[in-house]
Amino acid sequence: MAILEVENLSKEYKGKGKGKGNGYQALRDISLSVDSGEFVAIMGPSGSGKTTLLNILSGIDTEYSGMVRIAETIISEMTKNELALFRRQRMGFVFQDYNLLDSLTLRENVMLPMVLDEQEVEDINAKTDATLLLFDIDEVKDKYPYTVSGGQQQRTAISRAIINDPDVIFADEPTGNLDSKSASTVMKCFSKLNSEQAATIVMVTHDPFAASFCSRVVFIKDGTVGMEIAREGTRKAFFDTILETLAVMGGGEDDF
Ligand SMILES: Nc1ncnc2c1ncn2[C@@H]1O[C@H](COP(=O)(O)OP(=O)(O)OP(=O)(O)O)[C@@H](O)[C@H]1O
């Protein structure tokens, strides 16, 4: 069953110049569906509309036409307040620059969504500690974000994103600031989350290596879905297929 469904999504950034129709059409008539438990990458050349799409799917941007549904809720019909609550309780977010609060320890950062939700203290402690263990950051849990590595910060951000059992996790270039070893560890965390907990993950990335951990890659070009490929064999084989597809789509890695 599709947990995320998009129908006829279009987005025009209003032009700064004079007259009507002076805007920029960033997305054109996109329809897309993501099944529960899928791990999907969105790739495409710079300026193709990936971040615009992710911002709409995740409820950050509400100025668009078309329908976006998550689970049973049509988020394109929600008020700002309803959407804010829905985002906090039903979505998880992972950003390129981690977005952790420097004044809180890693453990406190992870538990924050449960604290904001006023859940039981015992549940908060148990869930937080289990999640820190799952992603192998329990040994540094009492440190502050600026004193640990980028990979540890990103694993903390992933822990925070899943602590409330969201319907879907949105990740925007989660390996963008990481060296290849940390990127690999972080992608293995996403994979584990997907395979062991059936988490649904939608990730924007330029990185074919990161995308090769997914079950499907959706390629965006000029604001529309250009092509989709599904993983069939090993991660390495999928990595090669992604590279070939990028070449066919007319964008080398330099364009991404
Ligand atoms: N606030 C804005 N106002 C006007 N145009 C915008 C705005 N944000 C993005 N755009 C334009 O919309 C298009 C899509 O931008 P978007 O950031 O979604 O692309 P992207 O695929 O995420 O690019 P990148 O890979 O470089 O991050 C680009 O041409 C961009 O210049």
PDBQT file of the ligand as one rigid body, heavy atoms in Angstrom, charges set to zero:
ROOT
HETATM    1  N1  LIG A 301      12.920  30.435  -3.581  1.00  0.00    +0.000 N 
HETATM    2  C1  LIG A 301      13.101  30.323  -4.897  1.00  0.00    +0.000 A 
HETATM    3  N2  LIG A 301      12.707  31.305  -5.731  1.00  0.00    +0.000 NA
HETATM    4  C2  LIG A 301      12.856  31.206  -7.069  1.00  0.00    +0.000 A 
HETATM    5  N3  LIG A 301      13.402  30.124  -7.697  1.00  0.00    +0.000 NA
HETATM    6  C3  LIG A 301      13.812  29.105  -6.901  1.00  0.00    +0.000 A 
HETATM    7  C4  LIG A 301      13.695  29.160  -5.483  1.00  0.00    +0.000 A 
HETATM    8  N4  LIG A 301      14.198  27.995  -4.981  1.00  0.00    +0.000 NA
HETATM    9  C5  LIG A 301      14.611  27.260  -6.038  1.00  0.00    +0.000 A 
HETATM   10  N5  LIG A 301      14.380  27.930  -7.194  1.00  0.00    +0.000 N 
HETATM   11  C6  LIG A 301      14.672  27.443  -8.547  1.00  0.00    +0.000 C 
HETATM   12  O1  LIG A 301      13.919  26.252  -8.778  1.00  0.00    +0.000 OA
HETATM   13  C7  LIG A 301      14.726  25.299  -9.474  1.00  0.00    +0.000 C 
HETATM   14  C8  LIG A 301      14.782  24.013  -8.668  1.00  0.00    +0.000 C 
HETATM   15  O2  LIG A 301      15.521  24.271  -7.476  1.00  0.00    +0.000 OA
HETATM   16  P1  LIG A 301      15.854  23.118  -6.430  1.00  0.00    +0.000 P 
HETATM   17  O3  LIG A 301      16.600  23.751  -5.299  1.00  0.00    +0.000 OA
HETATM   18  O4  LIG A 301      14.613  22.371  -6.099  1.00  0.00    +0.000 OA
HETATM   19  O5  LIG A 301      16.819  22.176  -7.284  1.00  0.00    +0.000 OA
HETATM   20  P2  LIG A 301      17.731  20.962  -6.816  1.00  0.00    +0.000 P 
HETATM   21  O6  LIG A 301      17.496  19.884  -7.811  1.00  0.00    +0.000 OA
HETATM   22  O7  LIG A 301      17.461  20.637  -5.390  1.00  0.00    +0.000 OA
HETATM   23  O8  LIG A 301      19.177  21.571  -6.987  1.00  0.00    +0.000 OA
HETATM   24  P3  LIG A 301      20.543  21.268  -6.193  1.00  0.00    +0.000 P 
HETATM   25  O9  LIG A 301      20.892  19.870  -6.538  1.00  0.00    +0.000 OA
HETATM   26  O10 LIG A 301      21.507  22.256  -6.773  1.00  0.00    +0.000 OA
HETATM   27  O11 LIG A 301      20.280  21.483  -4.733  1.00  0.00    +0.000 OA
HETATM   28  C9  LIG A 301      16.083  25.943  -9.696  1.00  0.00    +0.000 C 
HETATM   29  O12 LIG A 301      16.130  26.486 -11.005  1.00  0.00    +0.000 OA
HETATM   30  C10 LIG A 301      16.138  27.054  -8.673  1.00  0.00    +0.000 C 
HETATM   31  O13 LIG A 301      16.913  28.130  -9.133  1.00  0.00    +0.000 OA
ENDROOT
TORSDOF 0
